[in-house]
Amino acid sequence: MRRSSRLRRLAPLLGLLAVARPLVAQTAAPDRGTLVARLDSLVRAYRADGRTVGLTVGVVRGSDTLLLRGYGWADSAARRSAEVATVYRIGSITKQYTSAAILQLIQDGKIALTDTLGRFLPQYPQWGRVTIRQLLGHTSGIHSYTANPTWAKRMADPFSADSLLAFVARDTFDFAPGTGYRYNNTGYFLLGQVLERVSRTAYPELLRTRFFGPLGMRTATYCPDEPAAPVHSAVYDRTPAGIVPAQKISMTSPYAAGAVCLSVPDFLRWQTALTGGRVVTPETYARMTRSDTLANGNPTNYGWGLAPAMLGSHPMVQHGGDIPGGSAQQMWLPNDSLRVVVFTNTLGSGPGALARNLAAAVVGEPLRSAPPAPREVALPSELRDAVVGAYVLTGPGGKPLPLVVKLDGARLVAQPEGQGAMPLTYIGDDTFGVGLDAAIRLRFAREGGKVTRVTLLQGGQTIEGIRAP
């Protein structure tokens, strides 16, 4: 869910990772006291920047807890501080629980990766040939319901599974199953339905009996629609106008794609169990965290509910989550035995950059500073009208990345396919800042007075696009 309402983590535009300029190049490893002070300083600087009302951070190296504490407010109106045990919405980090439960069933021989959806959910014949593996790896081609504008206006409503899936039931495939990758909340919603059908257990109860109870995760739960004080944090959204109370959402929408709530210590318990072979076998976990591949052999750079990545020369497994009322990021660096978890109570707070810097400080990689926010200038009405339209950018490997620029009231927004709309800030020279990430730019080009091309500038990368006919 995104800024306005999104389940998937609010990754930068079009799923690329923003790369900012180095701040400090570290050489010698600091002593523990100096390192702990540095970690605390990084969190305080992030908090002082006004990105979130409150957050809880965990940094654990081996058996050594370097940092575990809350910052700011769990509830600013009640002046209730964020604590170690504060419970947060974690959005799409939920997907690893759904994936792990599916993989347990596979290990038990109850289902197979190659099983098709038609075996379990014959009421959706249009998706009948999609496999379990394709749902796990976001290669099904099924359209994401979170990209549906009608759903976005109604996400506070409770939905049955059939009524929720009706938002995309008549949509054509984004691509033939297995031939492309597109992050997809519908896929994990459907996996939740498969879990319920095979186990004959409701998804919230399945999580409790398979994971939360056995692993001693006392705060972990299927999120309530409204935070249950005093354990749960209040919820907020960061908008161009400032931080406001979170948009309402019924947890019948995020479901198996994003409806788990828990504290940082309980997530660390989970992460330790998952990486230590106590949830799925080590071989299954390795497959869960390795990049999946398309039918043509190309990698997707996403596993099954988790994503492999690199921090400099350090292999990493990570995933973020965004949902109204929370943004979260978790990382595991196996070669360094390092766990970093950042849970916030404010959607759009960008905890990924903080988590990355915390990990970098421990392993000796350069820190990165956030660029200053772009300064908005007056947008000429003729340019505003000229840029409205549909575009197709060419992503890595030639993958098409559809993008729509439209008016939301009086403000321009950009909406990549499968993601939520992000506000555009005009900074001059036919160029816009995008959303809440000051590092991203969209630059439009005109020919004969008409906008015909767009360029995405992000993380040192340049991605070109053309206006759709």
For each residue, the residues with C-beta under 8 A, 3 or more apart:
1: 5 6 7 8 91 146 155 249 253 254 258 322 323 324 347 420
2: 5 6 7 8 10 146 322 347 419 420 421 422
3: 6 10 237 238 239 347 348 420 421 422 423 435 436
4: 152 247 420 421
5: 1 2 146 152 155 247 249 324 420
6: 1 2 3 10 91 146 322 323 419 420
7: 1 2 91 92 146 185 253 254 257 258 321 322 323
8: 1 2 11 91 92 146 183 185 257 258 321 322 418 419
9: 91 92 93 319 320 321 322 327 328 329 352
10: 2 3 6 320 322 327 347 348 350 420 435 436
11: 8 15 16 17 320 352
12: 15 16 17 18 435 437 439 440 458 459
13: 16 414 416 419 422 434 435 437 440 442 456 458
14: 393 395 401 403 416 419 456 458 463
15: 11 12 183 416
16: 11 12 13 458 459 461 463
17: 11 12 309 459
18: 12 353 437 439 440 458 459
19: 368 439 459 460
20: 353 368 369 370 371 439
21: 368 369 371
22: 25 366 367 368 369
23: 366 367 368 369
24: 366 367
25: 22 366
26: 29 30 360 361 364 365 366 367
27: 364
28:
29: 26 35 364
30: 26 34 35 38
31: 34 35
32: 35 36 64 66
33: 36 37
34: 30 31 37 38
35: 29 30 31 32 38 39 66 361 362
36: 32 33 39 40 66 67
37: 33 34 40 41
38: 30 34 35 41 42 361
39: 35 36 42 43 57 59 66 67 358 361 362
40: 36 37 43 44 67 69
41: 37 38 44 45
42: 38 39 45 46 354 357 358 361 367
43: 39 40 46 47 55 57 67 71 354 358
44: 40 41 47 48 71
45: 41 42 48 49
46: 42 43 49 51 52 55 353 354
47: 43 44 51 52 55 71 72
48: 44 45
49: 45 46 370
50: 243
51: 46 47 238 344 346 349 350
52: 46 47 55 72 236 238 243 327 344 345 346 349 351
53: 72 73 76 234 236 243 344 345 346
54: 70 71 72 73 74 76 81 82 86 233 344 345 346
55: 43 46 47 52 70 71 72 82 342 343 344 345 349 351
56: 69 70 71 82 83 84 86 88 263 264 342 343
57: 39 43 67 68 69 70 71 264 341 342 343 354 358
58: 65 67 68 264 265 267 268 339 340 341
59: 39 65 66 67 68 338 339 340 341 358 359 362
60: 63 64 65 66 68 268 338 339
61: 64 66 336 337 338 339 362
62: 337
63: 60
64: 32 60 61
65: 58 59 60 68
66: 32 35 36 39 59 60 61 362
67: 36 39 40 43 57 58 59 358
68: 57 58 59 60 65 84 264 265
69: 40 56 57 84
70: 54 55 56 57 74 81 82 83 84 86
71: 43 44 47 54 55 56 57 82
72: 47 52 53 54 55 81 82
73: 53 54 76 79 80 81 82 234
74: 54 70 80 81 82 83 86 233 234 345
75: 78 79 80 229 233 234
76: 53 54 73 79 234
77: 234
78: 75 229 234
79: 73 75 76
80: 73 74 75 229 230 234
81: 54 70 72 73 74
82: 54 55 56 70 71 72 73 74 86 233 345
83: 56 70 74 86
84: 56 68 69 70 263 264 265
85: 219 231 263 265
86: 54 56 70 74 82 83 231 232 233 263 343 345
87: 219 221 231 232 233 261 262 263
88: 56 232 233 261 262 263 264 326 328 343 344 345
89: 223 235 261 321 323 324 325 326 328 345
90: 93 94 258 260 261 262 267 321 323 326 328 343
91: 1 6 7 8 9 94 254 258 320 321 322 323 326 327 328
92: 7 8 9 95 185 257 258 319 320 321 322 323
93: 9 90 96 260 267 319 320 321 328 330
94: 90 91 97 98 188 254 256 257 258 259 260 321
95: 92 98 99 188 256 257 258 305 319
96: 93 99 100 274 288 305 306 319
97: 94 100 101 207 211 260 305
98: 94 95 101 102 188 191 192 195 256 257 305
99: 95 96 102 103 136 191 288 304 305 306
100: 96 97 103 104 211 274 279 280 288 305
101: 97 98 104 105 195 206 207 210 211
102: 98 99 105 106 111 132 136 191 194 195 304
103: 99 100 106 107 280 284 288 304
104: 100 101 107 108 210 279 280
105: 101 102 108 110 111 195 198 199
106: 102 103 109 110 111 112 113 132 284
107: 103 104 280 281 284
108: 104 105
109: 106
110: 105 106 198
111: 102 105 106 115 120 132 194 198
112: 106 115 132
113: 106 131 132 133 136
114: 131 132 133
115: 111 112 119 120 131 132
116: 119 128 129 130 131 132
117: 120 121 124 127 128 129 130 131 132 135 190 194
118: 121 122 124 125 127 128 129
119: 115 116 122
120: 111 115 117 193 194 197 198
121: 117 118 124 127 190 193 194 197
122: 118 119 125 128
123: 162
124: 117 118 121 127 128 165 169 190
125: 118 122 128
126: 169 170
127: 117 118 121 124 130 140 142 190
128: 116 117 118 122 124 125
129: 116 117 118 177
130: 116 117 127 134 135 140 141 142 177
131: 113 114 115 116 117 134 135 140 177 178
132: 102 106 111 112 113 114 115 116 117 135 136 191 194
133: 113 114 136 137 139 292 304
134: 130 131 137 139 140 141 177 178 187
135: 117 130 131 132 140 187 188 190 191 194
136: 99 102 113 132 133 187 191 292 304 305
137: 133 134 181 292 300 302 303 304
138: 181 182 183 184 187 300 302
139: 133 134 177 178 179 180 181 292 294 300
140: 127 130 131 134 135 177 184 186 187
141: 130 134 173 174 175 176 177 178 179 180 182
142: 127 130 168 171 173 174 184 186 187 190
143: 147 148 168 171 172 173 174 184 186 418
144: 147 148 168 182 183 184 185 186 418
145: 148 151 164 165 167 168 185 186 189 253
146: 1 2 5 6 7 8 151 152 185 418 419 420
147: 143 144 415 417 418 419 420
148: 143 144 145 151 152 167 168
149: 152 153
150: 153 154 167
151: 145 146 148 154 155 164 167 253
152: 4 5 146 148 149 155 420
153: 149 150
154: 150 151 157
155: 1 5 151 152 247 248 249 250 253 324
156: 247 248 249 250
157: 154 250
158: 250 252
159: 163 164 250 252 253
160: 163 164 252
161: 164 165 189 193 255
162: 123 165 166
163: 159 160 166
164: 145 151 159 160 161 167 189 252 253 255
165: 124 145 161 162 168 169 186 189 190
166: 162 163 169
167: 145 148 150 151 164
168: 142 143 144 145 148 165 171 186
169: 124 126 165 166
170: 126
171: 142 143 168
172: 143
173: 141 142 143 176 177
174: 141 142 143 180 182 417 418
175: 141 179 180 182
176: 141 173 179 180
177: 129 130 131 134 139 140 141 173
178: 131 134 139 141 294 295
179: 139 141 175 176 294 295 296
180: 139 141 174 175 176 294 399
181: 137 138 139 292 294 300 301 302 399
182: 138 141 144 174 175 417 418
183: 8 15 138 144 302 418 419
184: 138 140 142 143 144 187 188 418
185: 7 8 92 144 145 146 188 189 254 257 258
186: 140 142 143 144 145 165 168 189 190
187: 134 135 136 138 140 142 184 190 191 257
188: 94 95 98 135 184 185 191 192 256 257 258 305
189: 145 161 164 165 185 186 192 193 255 256 257
190: 117 121 124 127 135 142 165 186 187 193 194
191: 98 99 102 132 135 136 187 188 194 195 256
192: 98 188 189 195 196 203 255 256 257
193: 120 121 161 189 190 196 197 256
194: 102 111 117 120 121 132 135 190 191 197 198
195: 98 101 102 105 191 192 198 199 201 203 206 256
196: 192 193 199 200 201 202 203 206
197: 120 121 193 194 200
198: 105 110 111 120 194 195
199: 105 195 196 206
200: 196 197
201: 195 196 205 206 209
202: 196 205 206
203: 192 195 196 206 207 222 255 256
204: 207 208 221 222
205: 201 202 208 209
206: 101 195 196 199 201 202 203 209 210
207: 97 101 203 204 210 211 212 220 222 260
208: 204 205 211 212 213 221
209: 201 205 206 212 213 214
210: 101 104 206 207 214
211: 97 100 101 207 208 214 215 217 220 270 279
212: 207 208 209 215 217 218 220 221
213: 208 209 216 217
214: 209 210 211
215: 211 212 269 270 273 278
216: 213 269
217: 211 212 213 220 262 266 269 270
218: 212 266
219: 85 87 231 261 262 263 265 266
220: 207 211 212 217 260 261 262 263 266 270
221: 87 204 208 212 224 260 261 262
222: 203 204 207 251 259 260 261
223: 89 251 254 259 260 261
224: 221 227 228 232 251 261
225: 248 249 250 251
226:
227: 224 232 233 234 235 325
228: 224 231 232
229: 75 78 80 232 234
230: 80
231: 85 86 87 219 228
232: 86 87 88 224 227 228 229 261
233: 54 74 75 82 86 87 88 227 326 345
234: 53 73 74 75 76 77 78 80 227 229 245 325 345
235: 89 227 245 246 324 325 326 345 347
236: 52 53 243 244 245 246 325 345 346 347
237: 3 243 244 245 246 247 324 325 346 347 348
238: 3 51 52 242 243 346 347 348 349 436
239: 3 242 243 244 348
240: 411 423 425 436
241: 244
242: 238 239
243: 50 52 53 236 237 238 239 346
244: 236 237 239 241
245: 234 235 236 237
246: 235 236 237 249 324 325 326 347
247: 4 5 155 156 237 324
248: 155 156 225 324
249: 1 5 155 156 225 246 253 254 323 324 325
250: 155 156 157 158 159 225 253
251: 222 223 224 225 254 255 259
252: 158 159 160 164 255
253: 1 7 145 151 155 159 164 249 250
254: 1 7 91 94 185 223 249 251 257 258 259 323
255: 161 164 189 192 203 251 252 258 259
256: 94 95 98 188 189 191 192 193 195 203 259
257: 7 8 92 94 95 98 185 187 188 189 192 254
258: 1 7 8 90 91 92 94 95 185 188 254 255 321 323
259: 94 222 223 251 254 255 256
260: 90 93 94 97 207 220 221 222 223
261: 87 88 89 90 219 220 221 222 223 224 232
262: 87 88 90 217 219 220 221 266 267 270
263: 56 84 85 86 87 88 219 220 266 267 343
264: 56 57 58 68 84 88 267 268 341 343
265: 58 68 84 85 219 268 269
266: 217 218 219 220 262 263 269 270
267: 58 90 93 262 263 264 270 271 330 341 343
268: 58 60 264 265 271 272 339 341
269: 215 216 217 265 266 272 273
270: 211 215 217 220 262 266 267 273 274 279
271: 267 268 274 275 330 332 339 341
272: 268 269 275 276 339
273: 215 269 270 276 278 279
274: 96 100 270 271 278 279 280 285
275: 271 272 285 332 334
276: 272 273
277: 280 281 282 285
278: 215 273 274
279: 100 104 211 270 273 274 285
280: 100 103 104 107 274 277 284 285 288
281: 107 277 284 285
282: 277 285 286
283: 286 287
284: 103 106 107 280 281 287 288
285: 274 275 277 279 280 281 282 288 289
286: 282 283 289 290
287: 283 284 290 303 304
288: 96 99 100 103 280 284 285 303 304 305 306
289: 285 286 303 306 307 308 317
290: 286 287 303 308
291: 299 300 301 302 303 308
292: 133 136 137 139 181 299 300 302 303 304
293: 297 298 299 300
294: 139 178 179 180 181 297 298 299 300
295: 178 179
296: 179
297: 293 294
298: 293 294 397
299: 291 292 293 294
300: 137 138 139 181 291 292 293 294
301: 181 291 307 308
302: 137 138 181 183 291 292 307
303: 137 287 288 289 290 291 292 306 307 308 317
304: 99 102 103 133 136 137 287 288 292
305: 95 96 97 98 99 100 136 188 288 319
306: 96 99 288 289 303 317 318 319
307: 289 301 302 303 317 318 319
308: 289 290 291 301 303 315 316 317
309: 17 315 316 317 318
310: 313 314 315 316
311: 314 316 331 333 356 359 360 363 365
312: 360 363 365 366
313: 310 365
314: 310 311 333 335 336 359 363 365
315: 308 309 310 333 334 335
316: 308 309 310 311 331 332 333 359
317: 289 303 306 307 308 309 331 332 334
318: 306 307 309 329 330 331 332 355
319: 9 92 93 95 96 305 306 307 329 330
320: 9 10 11 91 92 93 327 328 329 330 351 352
321: 7 8 9 89 90 91 92 93 94 258 326 327 328 329
322: 1 2 6 7 8 9 10 91 92 326 327 328 347 348
323: 1 6 7 89 90 91 92 249 254 258 326 347
324: 1 5 89 155 235 237 246 247 248 249 347
325: 89 227 234 235 236 237 246 249 345 346 347
326: 88 89 90 91 233 235 246 321 322 323 343 344 345 346 347
327: 9 10 52 91 320 321 322 344 346 347 348 349 350 351
328: 9 88 89 90 91 93 320 321 322 341 342 343 344 351
329: 9 318 319 320 321 340 341 342 351 352 354 355
330: 93 267 271 318 319 320 339 340 341 342 355
331: 311 316 317 318 338 339 340 341 355 356 359
332: 271 275 316 317 318 338 339
333: 311 314 315 316 336 337 338 339 340 359 363
334: 275 315 317 337
335: 314 315
336: 61 314 333 362 363
337: 61 62 333 334
338: 59 60 61 331 332 333 359 362 363
339: 58 59 60 61 268 271 272 330 331 332 333
340: 58 59 329 330 331 333 355 358 359 362
341: 57 58 59 264 267 268 271 328 329 330 331 355
342: 55 56 57 328 329 330 351 354 355 358
343: 55 56 57 86 88 90 263 264 267 326 328 351
344: 51 52 53 54 55 88 326 327 328 349 351
345: 52 53 54 55 74 82 86 88 89 233 234 235 236 325 326
346: 51 52 53 54 236 237 238 243 325 326 327 349
347: 1 2 3 10 235 236 237 238 246 322 323 324 325 326 327
348: 3 10 237 238 239 322 327 435 436
349: 51 52 55 238 327 344 346
350: 10 51 327 353 354 436 437
351: 52 55 320 327 328 329 342 343 344 354 355
352: 9 11 320 329 355 356
353: 18 20 46 350 356 357 368 370
354: 42 43 46 57 329 342 350 351 357 358
355: 318 329 330 331 340 341 342 351 352 358 359
356: 311 331 352 353 359 360 368
357: 42 353 354 360 361 367 368
358: 39 42 43 57 59 67 340 342 354 355 361 362
359: 59 311 314 316 331 333 338 340 355 356 362 363 365
360: 26 311 312 356 357 363 364 365 366 367 368
361: 26 35 38 39 42 357 358 367
362: 35 39 59 61 66 336 338 340 358 359
363: 311 312 314 333 336 338 359 360
364: 26 27 29 360
365: 26 311 312 313 314 359 360
366: 22 23 24 25 26 312 360
367: 22 23 24 26 42 357 360 361
368: 19 20 21 22 23 353 356 357 360
369: 20 21 22 23
370: 20 49 353 438 439
371: 20 21 438 439
372: 438
373: 433 438
374: 425 427 433 438
375: 427
376: 425 426 427 433
377: 426 427 428
378: 426
379: 383 384 412 426
380: 383 384
381: 384 385
382: 385 386
383: 379 380 386 387 426 430 444
384: 379 380 381 387 388 407 412
385: 381 382 388
386: 382 383 444 446 449 450 451
387: 383 384 405 412 444 451 454
388: 384 385 405 406 407 412
389: 404 405 451 467 468
390: 402 403 404 405 467 468
391: 402 403 404 405 454 465 466 467 468
392: 400 401 402 403 465 466 468
393: 14 400 401 402 403 454 456 463 464 465
394: 398 399 400 401 463 464 465
395: 14 398 399 400 401 463
396: 399
397: 298
398: 394 395
399: 180 181 394 395 396
400: 392 393 394 395
401: 14 392 393 394 395 416 417 463 465
402: 390 391 392 393 416 417 468
403: 14 390 391 392 393 414 415 416 417 454 465
404: 389 390 391 414 415 417
405: 387 388 389 390 391 412 413 414 415 424 442
406: 388 412 413 415 421
407: 384 388 410 411 412 413
408: 411 412 413 421 423
409:
410: 407
411: 240 407 408 423 424
412: 379 384 387 388 405 406 407 408 423 424 426 432
413: 405 406 407 408 421 422 423 424
414: 13 403 404 405 421 422 424 432 434 435 442
415: 147 403 404 405 406 419 420 421 422
416: 13 14 15 401 402 403 419
417: 147 174 182 401 402 403 404
418: 8 143 144 146 147 174 182 183 184
419: 2 6 8 13 14 146 147 183 415 416 422
420: 1 2 3 4 5 6 10 146 147 152 415
421: 2 3 4 406 408 413 414 415
422: 2 3 13 413 414 415 419 434 435 436
423: 3 240 408 411 412 413 435
424: 405 411 412 413 414 432 433 434 442
425: 240 374 376 432 433 434
426: 376 377 378 379 383 412 431 432
427: 374 375 376 377 431 432 433 441
428: 377 431
429: 443
430: 383 443 444 445 446
431: 426 427 428 441 442 443 444
432: 412 414 424 425 426 427 441 442 443 444
433: 373 374 376 424 425 427 438 440 441
434: 13 414 422 424 425 437 440 441 442
435: 3 10 12 13 348 414 422 423 440
436: 3 10 238 240 348 350 422
437: 12 13 18 350 434 440
438: 370 371 372 373 374 433
439: 12 18 19 20 370 371 458 459
440: 12 13 18 433 434 435 437 456 457 458
441: 427 431 432 433 434 456 457 458
442: 13 405 414 424 431 432 434 454 455 456 457
443: 429 430 431 432 454 455 457
444: 383 386 387 430 431 432 451 453 454 455
445: 430 451 452 453 454 455
446: 386 430 449 450 451 452
447: 450 452 453
448:
449: 386 446
450: 386 446 447
451: 386 387 389 444 445 446 454 467
452: 445 446 447 466 467
453: 444 445 447 464 465 466 467
454: 387 391 393 403 442 443 444 445 451 464 465 466 467
455: 442 443 444 445 462 463 464 465
456: 13 14 393 440 441 442 461 462 463 464 465
457: 440 441 442 443 461 462
458: 12 13 14 16 18 439 440 441 461 463
459: 12 16 17 18 19 439
460: 19
461: 16 456 457 458
462: 455 456 457
463: 14 16 393 394 395 401 455 456 458
464: 393 394 453 454 455 456
465: 391 392 393 394 401 403 453 454 455 456
466: 391 392 452 453 454
467: 389 390 391 451 452 453 454
468: 389 390 391 392 402
469:
